[in-house]
C-alpha cells in the first residue's frame, strides 16, 4: 500500500543544454532516486517516430514512470525531456497517463546561452544539421510556467544543487 508521495523532478529544455548530464548528477546526489531517460524507452533500430512507435514510446515512458512513482522505496524520480518534434505529443499523452498516479510534480526548465548551447553540442560531437534543428527549437521553452535555471556559467554540480533547492522549496 502506497504511504508517501514520490517527487517527480521533470527537467525540460532545448537539446544540448545539459538535461541528461544534470539528471545524472541529481541521481547521484539524491538517495532513493530513480533516473529515467526517454531514449531508453524508444531504443529502436532504425529509430523513427511514427503511428506505431509513438504509442509504444508513450506506453514505455508512462509505464516506467508510473512504476517508479508508485514504489515506496523511491523518493525522487528524475526525468529529462525535450519538446521538439513529436515529443510534445508524447509528453502530453504521458501526462494524461500519469494523472491518476499520486506524485508531487516539480517541473524545471534548464537553459543556457545560445553560444554555450552550441558549444556543448559541438563537444558532444553532434553534426551541424542536428545542432541547427536543436537551436531552432529553443523558443519552445520561453513561455513555460516552470522555474528556470540558466546553466551558462554553472558547473553540473552547481546546476544540480539549484535543482535540489527548487525541489526542497516545493516539498
MARNUKOL-399817 format. One line per field, with one value per atom (N, C-alpha, C, O): atom name; residue in one letter; residue number from 1; x, y, z. Coordinates in nm, 4 decimals, decimal comma, m for minus. Example, Ala and Ser with C-alpha at 12.3 -4.5 7.8 and 13.67 -1.06 7.14 Angstrom:
a	[N CA C O N CA C O]
r	[A A A A S S S S]
k	[1 1 1 1 2 2 2 2]
px	[1,3190 1,2300 1,3200 1,4236 1,2850 1,3670 1,2900 1,3409]
py	[m0,5690 m0,4500 m0,3300 m0,3319 m0,2250 m0,1060 0,0030 0,1138]
pz	[0,7800 0,7800 0,7800 0,8465 0,7080 0,7140 0,7870 0,8039]
This chain:
a	[N CA C O N CA C O N CA C O N CA C O N CA C O N CA C O N CA C O N CA C O N CA C O N CA C O N CA C O N CA C O N CA C O N CA C O N CA C O N CA C O N CA C O N CA C O N CA C O N CA C O N CA C O N CA C O N CA C O N CA C O N CA C O N CA C O N CA C O N CA C O N CA C O N CA C O N CA C O N CA C O N CA C O N CA C O N CA C O N CA C O N CA C O N CA C O N CA C O N CA C O N CA C O N CA C O N CA C O N CA C O N CA C O N CA C O N CA C O N CA C O N CA C O N CA C O N CA C O N CA C O N CA C O N CA C O N CA C O N CA C O N CA C O N CA C O N CA C O N CA C O N CA C O N CA C O N CA C O N CA C O N CA C O N CA C O N CA C O N CA C O N CA C O N CA C O N CA C O N CA C O N CA C O N CA C O N CA C O N CA C O N CA C O N CA C O N CA C O N CA C O N CA C O N CA C O N CA C O N CA C O N CA C O N CA C O N CA C O N CA C O N CA C O N CA C O N CA C O N CA C O N CA C O N CA C O N CA C O N CA C O N CA C O N CA C O N CA C O N CA C O N CA C O N CA C O N CA C O N CA C O N CA C O N CA C O N CA C O N CA C O N CA C O N CA C O N CA C O N CA C O N CA C O N CA C O N CA C O N CA C O N CA C O N CA C O N CA C O N CA C O N CA C O N CA C O N CA C O N CA C O N CA C O N CA C O N CA C O N CA C O N CA C O N CA C O N CA C O N CA C O N CA C O N CA C O N CA C O N CA C O N CA C O N CA C O N CA C O N CA C O N CA C O N CA C O N CA C O N CA C O N CA C O N CA C O N CA C O N CA C O N CA C O N CA C O N CA C O N CA C O N CA C O N CA C O N CA C O N CA C O N CA C O N CA C O N CA C O N CA C O N CA C O N CA C O N CA C O N CA C O N CA C O N CA C O N CA C O N CA C O N CA C O N CA C O N CA C O]
r	[X X X X X X X X X X X X X X X X X X X X X X X X X X X X X X X X X X X X X X X X X X X X X X X X X X X X X X X X X X X X X X X X X X X X X X X X X X X X X X X X X X X X X X X X X X X X X X X X X X X X X X X X X X X X X X X X X X X X X X X X X X X X X X X X X X X X X X X X X X X X X X X X X X X X X X X X X X X X X X X X X X X X X X X X X X X X X X X X X X X X X X X X X X X X X X X X X X X X X X X X X X X X X X X X X X X X X X X X X X X X X X X X X X X X X X X X X X X X X X X X X X X X X X X X X X X X X X X X X X X X X X X X X X X X X X X X X X X X X X X X X X X X X X X X X X X X X X X X X X X X X X X X X X X X X X X X X X X X X X X X X X X X X X X X X X X X X X X X X X X X X X X X X X X X X X X X X X X X X X X X X X X X X X X X X X X X X X X X X X X X X X X X X X X X X X X X X X X X X X X X X X X X X X X X X X X X X X X X X X X X X X X X X X X X X X X X X X X X X X X X X X X X X X X X X X X X X X X X X X X X X X X X X X X X X X X X X X X X X X X X X X X X X X X X X X X X X X X X X X X X X X X X X X X X X X X X X X X X X X X X X X X X X X X X X X X X X X X X X X X X X X X X X X X X X X X X X X X X X X X X X X X X X X X X X X X X X X X X X X X X X X X X X X X X X X X X X X X X X X X X X X X X X X X X X X X X X X X X X X X X X X X X X X X X X X X X X X X X X X X X X X X X X X X X X X X X X X X X X X X X X X X X X X X X X X X X X X X X X X X X X X X X]
k	[1 1 1 1 2 2 2 2 3 3 3 3 4 4 4 4 5 5 5 5 6 6 6 6 7 7 7 7 8 8 8 8 9 9 9 9 10 10 10 10 11 11 11 11 12 12 12 12 13 13 13 13 14 14 14 14 15 15 15 15 16 16 16 16 17 17 17 17 18 18 18 18 19 19 19 19 20 20 20 20 21 21 21 21 22 22 22 22 23 23 23 23 24 24 24 24 25 25 25 25 26 26 26 26 27 27 27 27 28 28 28 28 29 29 29 29 30 30 30 30 31 31 31 31 32 32 32 32 33 33 33 33 34 34 34 34 35 35 35 35 36 36 36 36 37 37 37 37 38 38 38 38 39 39 39 39 40 40 40 40 41 41 41 41 42 42 42 42 43 43 43 43 44 44 44 44 45 45 45 45 46 46 46 46 47 47 47 47 48 48 48 48 49 49 49 49 50 50 50 50 51 51 51 51 52 52 52 52 53 53 53 53 54 54 54 54 55 55 55 55 56 56 56 56 57 57 57 57 58 58 58 58 59 59 59 59 60 60 60 60 61 61 61 61 62 62 62 62 63 63 63 63 64 64 64 64 65 65 65 65 66 66 66 66 67 67 67 67 68 68 68 68 69 69 69 69 70 70 70 70 71 71 71 71 72 72 72 72 73 73 73 73 74 74 74 74 75 75 75 75 76 76 76 76 77 77 77 77 78 78 78 78 79 79 79 79 80 80 80 80 81 81 81 81 82 82 82 82 83 83 83 83 84 84 84 84 85 85 85 85 86 86 86 86 87 87 87 87 88 88 88 88 89 89 89 89 90 90 90 90 91 91 91 91 92 92 92 92 93 93 93 93 94 94 94 94 95 95 95 95 96 96 96 96 97 97 97 97 98 98 98 98 99 99 99 99 100 100 100 100 101 101 101 101 102 102 102 102 103 103 103 103 104 104 104 104 105 105 105 105 106 106 106 106 107 107 107 107 108 108 108 108 109 109 109 109 110 110 110 110 111 111 111 111 112 112 112 112 113 113 113 113 114 114 114 114 115 115 115 115 116 116 116 116 117 117 117 117 118 118 118 118 119 119 119 119 120 120 120 120 121 121 121 121 122 122 122 122 123 123 123 123 124 124 124 124 125 125 125 125 126 126 126 126 127 127 127 127 128 128 128 128 129 129 129 129 130 130 130 130 131 131 131 131 132 132 132 132 133 133 133 133 134 134 134 134 135 135 135 135 136 136 136 136 137 137 137 137 138 138 138 138 139 139 139 139 140 140 140 140 141 141 141 141 142 142 142 142 143 143 143 143 144 144 144 144 145 145 145 145 146 146 146 146 147 147 147 147 148 148 148 148 149 149 149 149 150 150 150 150 151 151 151 151 152 152 152 152 153 153 153 153 154 154 154 154 155 155 155 155 156 156 156 156 157 157 157 157 158 158 158 158 159 159 159 159 160 160 160 160 161 161 161 161 162 162 162 162 163 163 163 163 164 164 164 164 165 165 165 165 166 166 166 166 167 167 167 167 168 168 168 168 169 169 169 169 170 170 170 170 171 171 171 171]
px	[0,0842 0,0000 0,0889 0,1851 0,0553 0,1315 0,1128 m0,0005 0,2226 0,2147 0,2707 0,2484 0,3415 0,4021 0,3991 0,3753 0,4236 0,4309 0,5756 0,6602 0,6036 0,7344 0,7344 0,6298 0,8515 0,8676 0,9196 1,0246 0,8451 0,8799 0,9489 0,8841 1,0810 1,1598 1,1714 1,2445 1,0976 1,0903 1,1804 1,1530 1,2885 1,3834 1,3627 1,3882 1,3162 1,2972 1,3861 1,4367 1,4035 1,4852 1,5319 1,5107 1,5958 1,6428 1,7429 1,8097 1,7515 1,8536 1,9913 2,0189 2,0768 2,2147 2,2390 2,3514 2,1358 2,1509 2,2136 2,2658 2,2082 2,2678 2,1680 2,2004 2,0481 1,9447 1,9891 1,9800 2,0362 2,0765 2,1957 2,2015 2,2899 2,4080 2,3675 2,4180 2,2774 2,2302 2,1499 2,1628 2,0676 1,9890 2,0784 2,0485 2,1864 2,2826 2,3403 2,3539 2,3743 2,4258 2,3191 2,3492 2,1952 2,0862 2,0691 2,0504 2,0755 2,0604 2,1691 2,1429 2,2899 2,3982 2,3763 2,4082 2,3228 2,3081 2,1851 2,1861 2,0806 1,9547 1,9432 1,9334 1,9444 1,9276 1,7828 1,6915 1,7650 1,6341 1,5749 1,4575 1,6588 1,6135 1,6175 1,6918 1,5356 1,5347 1,5526 1,4974 1,6295 1,6559 1,6138 1,6606 1,5260 1,4771 1,5053 1,4703 1,5679 1,5917 1,4876 1,4619 1,4277 1,3269 1,3871 1,3182 1,5155 1,5806 1,5781 1,5699 1,5854 1,5834 1,4493 1,4402 1,3460 1,2109 1,1771 1,0660 1,2727 1,2472 1,3714 1,4025 1,4403 1,5590 1,5154 1,4974 1,4991 1,4558 1,5604 1,6094 1,5941 1,6915 1,6267 1,5961 1,6048 1,6405 1,5371 1,4204 1,5808 1,4910 1,4007 1,4474 1,2722 1,1741 1,0529 1,0153 0,9931 0,8667 0,7576 0,7552 0,6660 0,5562 0,4309 0,4292 0,3266 0,1984 0,2061 0,1170 0,3104 0,3278 0,4231 0,3997 0,5296 0,6302 0,5964 0,6454 0,5134 0,4726 0,3913 0,4235 0,2866 0,2142 0,3040 0,2879 0,3973 0,4926 0,5753 0,5929 0,6255 0,7067 0,6247 0,6725 0,5024 0,4142 0,3923 0,4016 0,3635 0,3419 0,4661 0,4579 0,5812 0,7054 0,7376 0,7676 0,7311 0,7626 0,6601 0,6970 0,5327 0,4272 0,4410 0,4300 0,4648 0,4759 0,5950 0,5829 0,7095 0,8282 0,8135 0,8451 0,7652 0,7465 0,6461 0,6688 0,5363 0,4346 0,4915 0,4647 0,5693 0,6293 0,7228 0,7186 0,8070 0,8970 0,8193 0,8496 0,7188 0,6444 0,5613 0,5298 0,5256 0,4442 0,5261 0,4700 0,6558 0,7432 0,7758 0,8355 0,7380 0,7615 0,9089 0,9410 0,9975 1,1401 1,1937 1,2928 1,1297 1,1766 1,1153 0,9933 1,2022 1,1577 1,1552 1,0693 1,2498 1,2647 1,2735 1,3453 1,1993 1,2103 1,2578 1,1933 1,3703 1,4346 1,4173 1,4507 1,3639 1,3337 1,3609 1,2919 1,4618 1,4862 1,4071 1,3877 1,3616 1,2820 1,2853 1,2884 1,2844 1,2768 1,1496 1,1018 1,0933 0,9623 0,9650 0,8589 1,0768 1,0814 1,0150 1,0111 0,9644 0,9023 0,7822 0,7025 0,7694 0,6558 0,6636 0,5714 0,7709 0,7886 0,6871 0,6547 0,6353 0,5309 0,4057 0,3436 0,3691 0,2536 0,2747 0,1830 0,3937 0,4252 0,4116 0,3495 0,4693 0,4662 0,3228 0,2878 0,2402 0,1006 0,0283 m0,0479 0,0517 m0,0112 0,0436 m0,0321 0,1730 0,2322 0,1705 0,1362 0,1562 0,0949 m0,0472 m0,0863 m0,1237 m0,2592 m0,2520 m0,3298 m0,1601 m0,1482 m0,1063 m0,1409 m0,0323 0,0141 m0,0825 m0,0582 m0,1915 m0,2846 m0,3410 m0,3678 m0,3588 m0,4152 m0,3084 m0,3412 m0,1822 m0,0729 m0,0357 0,0076 m0,0519 m0,0178 0,1323 0,2157 0,1649 0,3042 0,3086 0,2093 0,4235 0,4494 0,5293 0,6411 0,4745 0,5361 0,6117 0,5528 0,7413 0,8232 0,8948 0,9981 0,8379 0,8997 1,0006 0,9783 1,1095 1,2128 1,2634 1,2882 1,2780 1,3353 1,4831 1,5211 1,5648 1,7089 1,7438 1,7045 1,8170 1,8583 2,0072 2,0714 2,0593 2,1932 2,1961 2,1043 2,3002 2,3090 2,3164 2,3522 2,2825 2,2888 2,4300 2,4476 2,5299 2,6691 2,7082 2,7711 2,6710 2,7039 2,6315 2,6890 2,5059 2,4290 2,4976 2,5108 2,5410 2,6123 2,7430 2,7740 2,8190 2,9475 2,9291 3,0067 2,8270 2,8021 2,7693 2,8166 2,6891 2,6537 2,7740 2,7885 2,8593 2,9821 3,0740 3,1344 3,0845 3,1664 3,1104 3,1852 2,9788 2,9132 2,9251 2,8773 2,9887 3,0095 2,8791 2,8653 2,7855 2,6622 2,6897 2,7654 2,6279 2,6541 2,5822 2,4913 2,6251 2,5763 2,4247 2,3583 2,3702 2,2254 2,1486 2,0465 2,1970 2,1308 2,1400 2,0444 2,2540 2,2703 2,1721 2,1082 2,1592 2,0663 1,9218 1,8461 1,8827 1,7464 1,7241 1,6185 1,8241 1,8125 1,8005 1,7175 1,8822 1,8801 1,7480 1,7006 1,6893 1,5622 1,4466 1,3445 1,4609 1,3520 1,3688 1,2877 1,4719 1,4959 1,3771 1,3515 1,3047 1,1939 1,0758 0,9893 1,0701 0,9607 0,9559 0,8536 1,0634 1,0754 1,0597 1,0574 1,0490 1,0462 0,9238 0,9335 0,8113 0,6877 0,6383 0,5271 0,7191 0,6758 0,6686 0,7546 0,5671 0,5494 0,6311 0,5905 0,7437 0,8253 0,9408 0,9845 0,9902 1,1136 1,2227 1,2283 1,3090 1,4137 1,5503 1,5718 1,6420 1,7815 1,8663 1,8658 1,9386 2,0337 2,1674 2,2308 2,2091 2,3301 2,4548 2,5586 2,4447 2,5553 2,6871 2,7886 2,6873 2,8121 2,8194 2,8976 2,7374 2,7341 2,7976 2,7897 2,8599 2,9069 2,7856 2,6764 2,8059 2,6979 2,6498 2,5293 2,7427 2,7038 2,6327 2,5388 2,6757 2,6063 2,4645 2,3713 2,4483 2,3151 2,2284 2,1129 2,2824 2,2075 2,1684 2,0572 2,2578 2,2268 2,1131 2,0305 2,1084 1,9981 1,8657 1,7614 1,8708 1,7504 1,7043 1,5859 1,7966 1,7619 1,7022 1,6083 1,7547 1,6988 1,5531 1,4681 1,5247 1,3875 1,2986 1,1856 1,3490 1,2717 1,2395 1,1253 1,3376 1,3146 1,2187 1,1423 1,2213 1,1263 0,9825 0,8878 0,9677 0,8337 0,7882 0,6889 0,8586 0,8152 0,7903 0,7533]
py	[m0,1186 0,0000 0,1252 0,1344 0,2193 0,3431 0,4300 0,4573 0,4737 0,5539 0,6946 0,7796 0,7215 0,8531 0,8913 0,8077 1,0183 1,0662 1,0739 1,1278 1,0207 1,0413 1,1768 1,2265 1,2352 1,3627 1,3377 1,2765 1,3857 1,3707 1,4994 1,6029 1,4927 1,6075 1,6006 1,5181 1,6891 1,6932 1,8054 1,9229 1,7687 1,8667 1,8771 1,7821 1,9936 2,0123 2,1265 2,2057 2,1330 2,2375 2,1958 2,0823 2,2892 2,2603 2,1452 2,1145 2,0828 1,9798 2,0398 2,1532 1,9625 2,0023 2,0989 2,1457 2,1298 2,2257 2,1616 2,2316 2,0292 1,9593 1,8881 1,8567 1,8620 1,7979 1,6618 1,6359 1,5761 1,4412 1,4452 1,3688 1,5329 1,5452 1,5894 1,5361 1,6856 1,7329 1,6236 1,6058 1,5506 1,4429 1,3326 1,2741 1,3036 1,2048 1,2521 1,1728 1,3804 1,4354 1,4326 1,4012 1,4652 1,4594 1,3187 1,2990 1,2221 1,0815 1,0406 0,9649 1,0907 1,0616 1,1318 1,0759 1,2522 1,3330 1,2967 1,3138 1,2474 1,2192 1,0698 0,9872 1,0371 0,8956 0,8538 0,9362 0,7280 0,6707 0,7380 0,7749 0,7528 0,8164 0,7173 0,6192 0,7464 0,6730 0,7753 0,8852 0,7386 0,8285 0,7546 0,6439 0,8161 0,7566 0,8511 0,9690 0,7998 0,8738 0,8300 0,7106 0,9258 0,8901 0,8036 0,7191 0,8242 0,7441 0,5954 0,5106 0,5645 0,4241 0,3592 0,2371 0,4408 0,3906 0,3834 0,3455 0,4198 0,4164 0,3708 0,4260 0,2732 0,2184 0,1242 0,0044 0,1806 0,1063 0,1310 0,2430 0,0280 0,0423 m0,0013 m0,1195 0,0898 0,2306 0,3070 0,2685 0,4150 0,4964 0,5790 0,6472 0,5725 0,6536 0,6692 0,5765 0,7867 0,8068 0,8086 0,8946 0,7106 0,7020 0,6526 0,6451 0,6191 0,5812 0,4547 0,4297 0,3749 0,2557 0,2807 0,2326 0,3554 0,3726 0,4830 0,4811 0,5793 0,6830 0,6218 0,6479 0,5410 0,4777 0,3849 0,3758 0,3170 0,2316 0,3159 0,2786 0,4290 0,5174 0,5739 0,5786 0,6166 0,6680 0,5615 0,5902 0,4398 0,3310 0,2998 0,2775 0,2981 0,2686 0,3755 0,3439 0,5025 0,6106 0,6135 0,6223 0,6062 0,6098 0,4942 0,5127 0,3761 0,2581 0,2652 0,2346 0,3056 0,3135 0,4235 0,4029 0,5411 0,6492 0,6091 0,6329 0,5489 0,5049 0,4034 0,4108 0,3096 0,2086 0,2717 0,2375 0,3640 0,4322 0,5173 0,5161 0,5915 0,6830 0,6107 0,6690 0,4858 0,4114 0,3160 0,2402 0,3185 0,2342 0,3082 0,4159 0,2528 0,3186 0,3455 0,4374 0,2692 0,2876 0,4111 0,4696 0,4510 0,5628 0,6939 0,7094 0,7873 0,9204 1,0204 1,1085 1,0063 1,1014 1,0271 0,9280 1,0767 1,0264 1,1436 1,2483 1,1251 1,2294 1,1941 1,0839 1,2908 1,2631 1,3865 1,4875 1,3798 1,4897 1,4686 1,3556 1,5806 1,5654 1,6936 1,8041 1,6763 1,7880 1,7792 1,6693 1,8944 1,9003 1,9107 1,9297 1,8998 1,9195 1,8022 1,6894 1,8324 1,7288 1,6640 1,7314 1,5330 1,4575 1,4417 1,3884 1,4865 1,4666 1,5429 1,4995 1,6557 1,7273 1,6409 1,6311 1,5790 1,4879 1,3735 1,3365 1,3188 1,2084 1,2554 1,1874 1,3716 1,4206 1,4483 1,4175 1,5057 1,5325 1,4024 1,3976 1,2989 1,1686 1,1073 1,0488 1,1197 1,0672 1,1381 1,0731 1,2693 1,3439 1,2939 1,2773 1,2701 1,2159 1,0801 1,0530 0,9955 0,8618 0,8664 0,7767 0,9696 0,9804 1,0570 1,0699 1,1079 1,1914 1,1202 1,1844 0,9908 0,9150 0,8570 0,7926 0,8798 0,8280 0,9354 1,0442 0,9062 1,0070 1,0383 0,9482 1,1658 1,2102 1,3621 1,4310 1,4116 1,5555 1,5917 1,5431 1,6757 1,7112 1,8430 1,9458 1,8396 1,9605 1,9755 1,9131 2,0598 2,0844 2,1985 2,2968 2,1857 2,2884 2,2968 2,1949 2,4194 2,4397 2,4719 2,5597 2,4007 2,4244 2,4993 2,4581 2,6083 2,6862 2,7167 2,6926 2,7693 2,8282 2,9222 2,9218 3,0014 3,0953 3,0193 2,9016 3,0877 3,0287 2,9789 2,8682 3,0602 3,0210 2,8982 2,8060 2,8971 2,7827 2,6578 2,5490 2,6725 2,5597 2,5007 2,3789 2,5874 2,5437 2,4745 2,3681 2,5338 2,4761 2,3386 2,2468 2,3243 2,1952 2,0879 1,9748 2,1224 2,0233 1,9872 1,8720 2,0834 2,0541 1,9624 1,8706 1,9872 1,8988 1,7568 1,6600 1,7451 1,6135 1,5493 1,4379 1,6198 1,5730 1,5544 1,4614 1,6436 1,6409 1,7072 1,8040 1,6545 1,7100 1,8439 1,8778 1,9188 2,0550 2,0601 2,1504 1,9649 1,9642 1,9432 2,0079 1,8538 1,8278 1,9507 1,9841 2,0170 2,1380 2,2450 2,3101 2,2637 2,3644 2,3321 2,4220 2,2049 2,1657 2,1966 2,2463 2,1667 2,1917 2,3404 2,3814 2,4194 2,5639 2,6264 2,7231 2,5708 2,6224 2,5974 2,6657 2,5007 2,4680 2,5339 2,5109 2,6145 2,6776 2,7601 2,7662 2,8233 2,9111 2,8352 2,8973 2,7040 2,6248 2,6326 2,6005 2,6740 2,6723 2,8103 2,8238 2,9134 3,0517 3,0842 3,1631 3,0263 3,0650 2,9616 2,9738 2,8608 2,7616 2,8245 2,9047 2,7887 2,8492 2,7798 2,7784 2,7236 2,6487 2,7350 2,8266 2,7066 2,7727 2,7419 2,6320 2,8402 2,8257 2,8425 2,9310 2,7566 2,7671 2,7910 2,7108 2,9014 2,9303 2,8704 2,9172 2,7677 2,6936 2,7411 2,6752 2,8549 2,9021 2,9067 2,8580 2,9635 2,9813 2,8915 2,9168 2,7870 2,6961 2,5629 2,5180 2,5011 2,3638 2,2705 2,3120 2,1466 2,0483 2,0357 2,0348 2,0261 2,0129 2,1367 2,1252 2,2546 2,3770 2,3799 2,4207 2,3374 2,3320 2,2307 2,2596 2,1135 2,0108 2,0637 2,0386 2,1362 2,1920 2,2937 2,3019 2,3706 2,4655 2,3911 2,4338 2,2803 2,1981 2,1462 2,1534 2,0949 2,0409 2,1496 2,1231 2,2707 2,3816 2,4084 2,4303 2,4068 2,4266 2,3128 2,3363 2,1904 2,0746 2,0920 2,0714 2,1294 2,1460 2,2604 2,2531 2,3660 2,4765 2,4322 2,4905 2,3289 2,2855 2,1549 2,0968 2,1079 1,9840 2,0071 1,9141]
pz	[0,0000 0,0000 0,0000 0,0762 m0,0852 m0,1008 0,0230 0,0626 0,0847 0,2064 0,1891 0,2753 0,0822 0,0630 m0,0838 m0,1709 m0,1097 m0,2469 m0,2910 m0,2198 m0,4072 m0,4675 m0,5363 m0,5781 m0,5473 m0,6147 m0,7551 m0,7742 m0,8520 m0,9927 m1,0366 m1,0521 m1,0566 m1,0998 m1,2514 m1,3064 m1,3176 m1,4635 m1,5126 m1,4883 m1,5819 m1,6345 m1,7850 m1,8589 m1,8296 m1,9727 m2,0206 m1,9411 m2,1497 m2,2087 m2,3465 m2,3893 m2,4155 m2,5509 m2,5559 m2,4572 m2,6720 m2,6925 m2,6686 m2,7078 m2,6039 m2,5848 m2,4709 m2,4529 m2,3931 m2,2844 m2,1600 m2,0733 m2,1519 m2,0384 m1,9487 m1,8341 m1,9975 m1,9164 m1,8636 m1,7436 m1,9512 m1,9096 m1,8154 m1,7191 m1,8425 m1,7572 m1,6171 m1,5183 m1,6078 m1,4778 m1,4077 m1,2865 m1,4822 m1,4205 m1,3670 m1,2629 m1,4355 m1,3858 m1,2527 m1,1595 m1,2432 m1,1172 m1,0080 m0,8928 m1,0432 m0,9452 m0,8913 m0,7712 m0,9798 m0,9409 m0,8409 m0,7475 m0,8611 m0,7659 m0,6322 m0,5273 m0,6349 m0,5139 m0,4303 m0,3084 m0,4942 m0,4248 m0,3941 m0,4849 m0,2678 m0,2320 m0,2568 m0,2558 m0,2784 m0,3107 m0,4345 m0,4373 m0,5356 m0,6593 m0,7748 m0,7736 m0,8734 m0,9990 m1,1105 m1,1048 m1,2107 m1,3241 m1,4499 m1,4767 m1,5261 m1,6496 m1,7656 m1,7601 m1,8695 m1,9935 m2,0958 m2,1112 m2,1654 m2,2652 m2,3755 m2,4328 m2,4057 m2,5100 m2,4757 m2,5645 m2,3460 m2,3050 m2,3379 m2,3507 m2,3515 m2,3761 m2,5241 m2,5614 m2,6079 m2,7527 m2,8297 m2,9352 m2,7788 m2,8454 m2,9559 m2,9346 m3,0733 m3,1913 m3,2999 m3,3148 m3,3747 m3,4827 m3,6133 m3,6290 m3,7075 m3,7014 m3,6191 m3,6133 m3,5560 m3,4762 m3,5656 m3,6569 m3,5392 m3,6109 m3,5194 m3,4476 m3,5230 m3,4524 m3,5579 m3,6459 m3,5471 m3,6432 m3,5708 m3,4479 m3,6461 m3,5855 m3,5011 m3,4200 m3,5183 m3,4353 m3,3182 m3,2073 m3,3430 m3,2378 m3,1384 m3,0255 m3,1786 m3,0832 m2,9685 m2,8526 m2,9955 m2,8841 m2,8006 m2,6789 m2,8656 m2,7946 m2,6975 m2,5815 m2,7454 m2,6622 m2,5473 m2,4340 m2,5746 m2,4696 m2,3623 m2,2430 m2,4044 m2,3087 m2,2280 m2,1072 m2,2936 m2,2221 m2,1183 m2,0031 m2,1593 m2,0659 m1,9525 m1,8354 m1,9868 m1,8848 m1,7868 m1,6656 m1,8396 m1,7537 m1,6592 m1,5406 m1,7116 m1,6253 m1,5214 m1,4042 m1,5638 m1,4666 m1,3595 m1,2409 m1,4003 m1,3044 m1,2058 m1,0859 m1,2560 m1,1679 m1,0652 m0,9470 m1,1111 m1,0172 m0,9174 m0,7981 m0,9655 m0,8793 m0,7736 m0,6699 m0,7980 m0,7012 m0,6158 m0,5367 m0,6303 m0,5488 m0,4189 m0,4228 m0,3060 m0,1767 m0,1489 m0,0736 m0,2067 m0,1824 m0,2539 m0,2102 m0,3628 m0,4446 m0,3948 m0,3906 m0,3575 m0,3145 m0,4300 m0,4347 m0,5230 m0,6333 m0,7659 m0,7787 m0,8637 m0,9997 m1,0847 m1,0894 m1,1515 m1,2307 m1,3783 m1,4216 m1,4554 m1,5955 m1,6807 m1,6667 m1,7701 m1,8626 m1,9919 m2,0366 m2,0514 m2,1717 m2,2544 m2,2004 m2,3862 m2,4799 m2,5614 m2,5896 m2,6002 m2,6649 m2,8168 m2,8764 m2,8813 m3,0259 m3,0995 m3,0503 m3,2161 m3,2998 m3,2333 m3,1680 m3,2500 m3,1957 m3,0452 m2,9835 m2,9863 m2,8419 m2,7588 m2,6483 m2,8080 m2,7342 m2,7257 m2,6199 m2,8360 m2,8389 m2,7400 m2,6666 m2,7383 m2,6472 m2,5030 m2,4213 m2,4709 m2,3329 m2,2869 m2,1730 m2,3736 m2,3381 m2,3030 m2,2064 m2,3800 m2,3524 m2,2243 m2,1468 m2,2008 m2,0768 m1,9563 m1,8575 m1,9632 m1,8527 m1,8250 m1,7095 m1,9314 m1,9130 m1,8435 m1,7520 m1,8859 m1,8274 m1,6809 m1,6040 m1,6416 m1,5027 m1,4131 m1,2932 m1,4694 m1,3931 m1,2701 m1,1685 m1,2783 m1,1655 m1,0721 m0,9725 m1,1041 m1,0222 m0,9193 m0,9572 m0,7903 m0,6891 m0,6924 m0,6834 m0,7054 m0,7031 m0,6906 m0,7141 m0,6540 m0,6470 m0,7713 m0,7885 m0,8580 m0,9849 m0,9714 m0,9381 m0,9971 m0,9914 m1,1256 m1,1497 m1,2127 m1,3433 m1,3355 m1,2649 m1,4069 m1,4119 m1,5561 m1,6206 m1,6049 m1,7371 m1,7218 m1,6443 m1,7956 m1,7965 m1,9247 m2,0338 m1,9114 m2,0275 m2,0184 m1,9162 m2,1258 m2,1285 m2,2485 m2,3305 m2,2583 m2,3706 m2,5027 m2,5066 m2,6080 m2,7420 m2,7723 m2,8234 m2,7409 m2,7668 m2,6850 m2,7369 m2,5576 m2,4720 m2,5202 m2,5204 m2,5611 m2,6131 m2,7357 m2,7476 m2,8265 m2,9465 m2,9100 m2,9635 m2,8198 m2,7776 m2,7144 m2,7411 m2,6310 m2,5664 m2,6688 m2,6576 m2,7680 m2,8702 m2,9563 m2,9974 m2,9836 m3,0593 m2,9789 m3,0344 m2,8481 m2,7627 m2,7604 m2,7472 m2,7734 m2,7794 m2,9174 m2,9389 m3,0104 m3,1474 m3,2255 m3,3050 m3,2012 m3,2797 m3,4141 m3,4225 m3,5185 m3,6523 m3,6694 m3,5936 m3,7706 m3,7928 m3,8134 m3,7624 m3,8869 m3,9113 m3,7810 m3,7577 m3,6971 m3,5686 m3,4781 m3,4081 m3,4799 m3,3999 m3,4465 m3,3638 m3,5763 m3,6292 m3,5918 m3,5551 m3,6007 m3,5602 m3,4121 m3,3732 m3,3309 m3,1872 m3,1569 m3,0758 m3,2211 m3,1968 m3,2425 m3,1829 m3,3479 m3,3987 m3,3017 m3,3095 m3,2105 m3,1173 m2,9801 m2,8905 m2,9630 m2,8318 m2,7837 m2,6634 m2,8745 m2,8350 m2,7740 m2,7124 m2,7895 m2,7332 m2,5805 m2,5200 m2,5195 m2,3731 m2,3114 m2,1891 m2,3955 m2,3462 m2,2615 m2,1675 m2,2921 m2,2232 m2,1221 m2,0707 m2,0935 m1,9954 m1,8565 m1,8201 m1,7794 m1,6468 m1,5370 m1,4208 m1,5732 m1,4784 m1,4279 m1,4975 m1,3082 m1,2657 m1,3685 m1,4235 m1,3934 m1,4946 m1,4312 m1,3483 m1,4713 m1,4277 m1,5516 m1,6449 m1,5515 m1,6586 m1,6170 m1,5224 m1,6879 m1,6516 m1,7258 m1,7217 m1,7934 m1,8775 m1,8017 m1,8516 m1,6842 m1,6087 m1,4853 m1,3936 m1,4839 m1,3699 m1,4063 m1,5206 m1,3085 m1,3273 m1,3205 m1,2818 m1,3579 m1,3498 m1,2057 m1,1807 m1,1107 m0,9703 m0,9181 m0,8394 m0,9604 m0,9188 m0,9736 m0,9042 m1,0964 m1,1562 m1,0821 m1,0506 m1,0542 m0,9787 m0,8411 m0,7947 m0,7761 m0,6442 m0,6526 m0,5617 m0,7603 m0,7787 m0,7998 m0,7503 m0,8730 m0,8896 m0,7540 m0,7212 m0,6765 m0,5441 m0,4558 m0,3807 m0,4634 m0,3853 m0,4250 m0,3386 m0,5548 m0,6016 m0,5522 m0,5093 m0,5581 m0,5101 m0,3622 m0,3213 m0,2820 m0,1371 m0,1076 m0,0114 m0,1886 m0,1721 m0,1984 m0,1455 m0,2803 m0,3236 m0,2608 m0,3046 m0,1596 m0,0926 0,0538 0,1256]
